[in-house]
């Protein structure tokens, strides 16, 4: 939904990003146009390309936090739960509205009833969801504690806090329960809590009992009014006459018996209805609790509100391991899911490049792709990190003159421009054992990295062939 809205704003006539930057000929970095960078940067947060090693690090984090395979609650499920609770709250709010607006108009009563429904539905949905999520996290922590006790260790601890940016194999020597604790607890003595479960339980029981009492009292009042109305409309016209009691008594007894039977039947039906409504209310809250328990994450950095994002509980942008991997458990599936979005971005970039060529007084050779932009951002990020980690490096100071003989040669394009992504690509290819998977991985790399890898791949293949020939010679001699 967010990607579609962004794409609409980019393509909007006159006011869209493409229309506004179709005459922006300002140069950007490393041969890019400023307009091209703006467009790619707009889509970057939706179409990231997580390298294989970082992807596997996030999978490792979720695996040990107990979150691998879990999914957040979808928008459809949230709306369904809210409507379910709202529909169930309608009857209870009807009684509350009657008391709150007893002297008001029918319009005021209706508005007040809908307001009460919204408040009750919102509170119940949030409380039951929070209690379900807390129950899952606390159960996971207590399970780790039980493992400690089974092993004879009464200390409840973690060796260190493992964040998403850390090496996920830093605690690989620890037992599974410790690795889990390192990623889910907030303090060294965090034992979890069932506080929200108690709040939800008290809240549900209170509403269940009070709504039952109010409905029963309301039924009694209605039955009394109906009895009085029946007595008034069916009274004997001869009751005030001087007729003998022996003649009037049988009719009065028959009327009293009929009224008693009708009242008893109404009480049974009303009581059954009250019980059924109470059961529906409790089951509805159990559904909300179950949804919160199923669609939550225990890891501190598995799925959280992104920095600077709207904090509203279902509209906020999310960050963390699950958001970074898009919920996929394999890098190939993640990469394939990303491809349609990349195709859309490349088509928008092509559209912008064509408009820039049309509006430019000279021919522009614009062949950049979104993959090239991702590579550019990766190089800038790596170079910035290297500079930060090496504070002695200065980009502003003028180097001291050195003798001509000591001058080092200029770094090649491979060493200076593609150094970090190229090295990473080589490591990824070496890590893949299957030849077909290596070819698939190579085909998905940006064009400039593929070109830089070709000499290395040829040399690698020649060395492998030579090694095989030498092995055959060793077998013969």
N, C-alpha and C positions, 0 to 999 in steps of 0.2 A: 504494500500500500504506500509506504513512504517512498520507495523507488519510483512508483508510478507517478506520484505527485511531483517529485523532483524532475522526472522526465518531461512531464507536462509543462512545468515552468521553464525548462530549457528550450522547448520547441515552440512555446507560445509566440504567435506573430507580434511583431513590433516590440513587445515588452520582454520577450524571452531572452535567455542568455545568448543564444545563437544570433538572433536578430540584433541585439545590442552590441555584439562584438564582431559583427561581420565586416566592420571597417577599422578594427583595431589592429594596426600593423606594427605595434611596438614589439621589439624582440624580447624573447624570454631567455631562459638559461640553456646553454649547450645546443644552440640551433633551433630551439623551440620558439614559437610565437606566443606572446602573452595570452592571446585569446585561446589558443589550444590548451595551455596550462590551466586556465580558468575552468574550461569545460571539463577536463579530466579530473581536476581537483573536486569539482562538484559531485562527481560520481564515485570518487575514491572510497568513501566510507561504506558504500554499498557493495563495491566490487573489489575487495582486497584479494591479494594472491598470497596466501600464507605459505611459506616454504615448507617442504616436507618435514624438516627437523623441528621447526616450531609447531607445526601441526601435531606431530607425535608427542611433543612436550605437553601440549594441552590435553591430549588424550590420556597421557600418563597422569596428569593432575586429576582429571575427572575419575579415572579408574580407581585411584587410591582414596579419593574423597567420597566414593560410593555413589557418584552421580552419572557414571557412564551408562547410557541407555535411557536415562530419564529425559523428559521433555517438559517445557513450561506449558502452562495452561493457555490454550488458544483463545482468541477473541470470541469465537463462537461459543465456547464452553462458558466463558465468563458471562456473556449476555444471557445464555440459557439459565445459569444458576441464579442470576439476578431476577429474571422474569419468574422463575420457579418460586423463589422466596417471596417476591412481590405478590404473586397470585395467592400464595398461602396466607400472607399477611393481610389480604384484603378484608377477610371476615373479621379479624381481630380489630383492625383499624375502624371498621364500621361501628363497633361497640364503643371504642374510645372516642370516635368523632361525635357520637350521640351525646356523650357526657360533656365533651369539650365545647361543643357548639349547641347546647340545649336551647338557648334563646336566640340563636342566629337564624339567618335565612337558609333556604335549601342550597343556594349557590355557595355560601360560606361553608356550610357543612361538607359539600362535595370537595371544595378546595382543601379543607382541613384533612379530610379523609385521605386524599391523594398525597398530601404532605407527610402524613403519618406513615403511609405505605412506603414512601421513598426512604424515609429515615430508618424504619425498621428493616427494610430489605438491605440497605447499605450496611447497617451495623451488623446484622446477622451474617451477611455474606463475608464481610471482612474478618469478623471474629472467628467464624468457623474455619475459614481458609488459613488464618494465622495459626489457629490451634492445630490443624492438620499438619502444617509445615513444621511447627515446633515439635510435635509429637514424633515425626519422622527423624528429625535431627537428634533429639534427645535419646530416642531408641537406638540410634547408631552409636552415640557416645557411650551409652550404658552397655551396649554389646561389646565395645572395645574394652570397657572396664571389666566385664565378665571374662574376657580372654586373659586379661592380666591376672585375675584371681585364679583362673584355671592353671596358669603357669606358675603359681606360687608367688607372684609379685603383687604386693599390696599397694605399691606406688602407682598413682594415677598421673601420668605425665606424658609430655611429648619432648622429643629431643631438641626440636627447633621449629620455628614457624616457617613453613614453606609457602612462599607466595608464587604467583603465576610467572613472575619474571625470573625466578630462581631455576637452577638446574634441578629437574624433577628426579634425577637419579642421585642427588646428593645424599639421600638417606636410604639408598637401596639395600644397605646391610641391616636395616632395622626390620623387625617383624611387621606383618601387614597392619596390625592394630595401631602400632606406633606411627606408621606412615599415614594412616587414616587420620589419627589425632593431629598430626602436624599440619593438616590442611583444613580442619573443621573447627577446632576449638578457638575461643577468643582469648582465654587466659590459661595459665598453666594448671589451674584448678577448676576449669570449667567442666561441670558435671551435667550440663543441660538443665532444662526446666520444663515443667508441665504447667506453668502459670497460665498461658492462654487456654489450655484445655480446661483448667478449673474455671476460668472466666466464662468460657463458652458453655460449660456444663451448668453453672449457676444461672447464666442468662437464659438458657433454653428451658431449664426446669421452672424458673420463675414465670416466664411467659406461658409455659404449658399449664401451670397450676392456675395462674390468674385468669388466663383466657378461658379455661374450663369453668372456673367459678362464675365469671361474668356471663358466659353463655348459659350456664344453668340458671342463674338468677334471672336473666332476660327471658328464658323459656318459662319460668314460673310466673313471671309478671304477665306474659302474653296469655298463658293459660288462665290466669285469674280474670283478666279482662274479657276473654272469650266466654268464660262461665257466667260472668255478670251480664254480658250482652245476651246470652242465650236465655237466662232467667228472665230478663226484661222483655224479650220478644215472645216468649212462650208461656208467660204467666197466665194462670187460670182466670178468666173474666168473672168467674163466680166466687173467687177467693174471698172477696169482701162481703159477700152476701150472707144471709142467715141460713145457708144450706147446712144440713147436718154434717158433722165431721166424718161419719162413716162413708158418706158419698164422695167427699173431697180427698180423703187420705189415700185411696188406691192410685189416683192420678198423680198425686204429689210423690208417692213412692216410686212410681214408674219413671217420672221425670228425673228424680234424684239418682236413680240407678243408671239411667242413660248418660247423664252428665258425668257420673263417676267413672263409667267405662270409657267414655271419650277422653276424659282427663288422664286416665291410666294409660291408654294407648298412646296418647300424645307424649306423655312422660317417657315411655319406653322408646319411642321413635326419636325423641329429642336427645335422650341420653345416649343412644347408639350413635347419633349424628355427632354429638360432642366428642365421644371417644374416637370416632373415625377421624374427625378434624385434628384431634390431638396427635393421633398416630401419624397422620400426613405431615404435621408440623415437625415432629421428631425425625421422621424419615428424611424430610427435606434438609434438615440440619446435618444429618449423617452423610447425605450426599455431598454437601458443601465441605464437610470435614474430610471425606474421602478424596475429593478433588484436590484439596490442599495438600493432603498426604502424598498423593500420587504425582502431582506436578510441582514439586519443590526440589531445591538443591541444598545439600548440606555444606558444600565447600564455600569458603568465604569469597572466593573469586571465580566461581563457576558461572554465575549469572546474576549480575548486579546492575543497578542503575548507572548509566554512563555519566561521567563527569560533565556538568553543565547541562544535563538533560532535564526535561520536565519530570518532576518526581511523582506525578500522578500514577497510581499503581498499575494501570494497564496501558497508558499511552507513552510511558517513558521509554527512551532509547536504552538498550541494554548493552552491557560490556561483559567481558570475561571469557573463560575457556569455551563455554557452549556457544556464545555469540560469535566468537572468532572462527569456530569450526562449522558454523551453520547447522550444528546438530548431526553432522556426518561422522561416522566412525573410521572411515578410510580416506586417505588423501586423494585417491583416484576419484572416488564418488564426489568428494568436495570440489575437485577441479572440474569435473564434468558438469556439476550443478552451476558452477560459476560461468561456464562458457556462454550460455544464452544472454546473460547480462553483459558480458564483455562484448558480444556481437552487437548488442544495442548501442553501447557506448561508442564502439568503433564506427557504427553507422552515423551517429550524431557528430562524431569528430570529422568524418568524411564530408558530411553536409556543411559543416563550418568551413572546412578547407576549400570546398568548391566555391562558397560565397566569398571567401577571402581572395581567391584567385580572380573571380569575376570583378570584384571591386578594386583590385590592385592595378596601378598603372603599368606594372611590369609582371612578368610571369614568375609565380612563386612555386618552388618545388617543395610541396608539402606532402610528405609521405609518412609522417609519424603515426604510430598506432597507440592504443591504450596500453598495450604490453610494454612499449618503449617508455611510456610515462611511469609505469610501475617500476621498471628497471632504474630509471632516473631517480625516483624517490628512494629506492633501496640503496643506491650508491651514496646519495646525500646523507641518508640516515647512518650508514656504516661509517662514512668519513667523519661525520659529526661525533659519533660515539668514539672513534679512534682518537680524535682530537681532544675529547673530554677526558679520556683515560690516560692521555699523554700530555699533561699540562706543560711540559717543557717545549712542546711544539708551538711555534708562533707563525701565523700566516701574515703578520704585518711587518715583522722585522726584516731588514735587508740583510741577506747573507753576506758574510765577509768574502772578499775576493780570494780566489785560490789559484795556484799556478795552472797553466794550461794542461800540463801533463796529468794533473790530479783531477781534472774535470770529469765527472761521471757522465756517461752517455744519457741522452734523453730517454725516459721510460717509454716503452712501447704502449700502443693503445690498449693492448690486453692488460698490461700491468697497471696503468694509471686510471683507465676509464672503467674497465670491466673486471677489475681485480677481485673484489669481494663476491659479486654474484657468480663470476666464472668459477672461482674456487669452490663455492657452495654447490654449483651445478656438477662439478667434477666429483665431489664427495657423494652427492646424491646418486649419480650414475654408478659409481663404484659400490654403493651400498645395495643396489638392486641386482639380484642374482639372475633373474630371468631376462633373456635377451629381448623378447617381445616387449616386456615392460620397460626396458631401457629405451627401446625405440619410441614407445608411446610417450615416455617422459620427455625425451629429446624433442619430439614434434610439438610439444606444448610450450617449449621455452620460447622467449622472445627472439626475434629474428637476429638481432645483433649478437646475442649470446650463442645462438646456434652456429653462426659464422665463425666466432672465435673458438668454438669447441672443435671444429672440423679437423684442424691440424693435430690437435691432441688425440682425437679419436683415431685418426689414421696411424699415428705413431703407436698408440696403445694396441691397435689391432696387429701392427707389424711385429711388435714385441711378443704378443701372444702367439702369433704364427711361428716366430723364430723359436720360442720356448717349446712349442709342440714338436718342431723339427729336431731340436736338440734332444728331446725326450725319446724320439724314435731312434736317433743315432745311439743313444745310451742303451737302448734295448738291443740293438744289433751288435754292438761292440762291448 
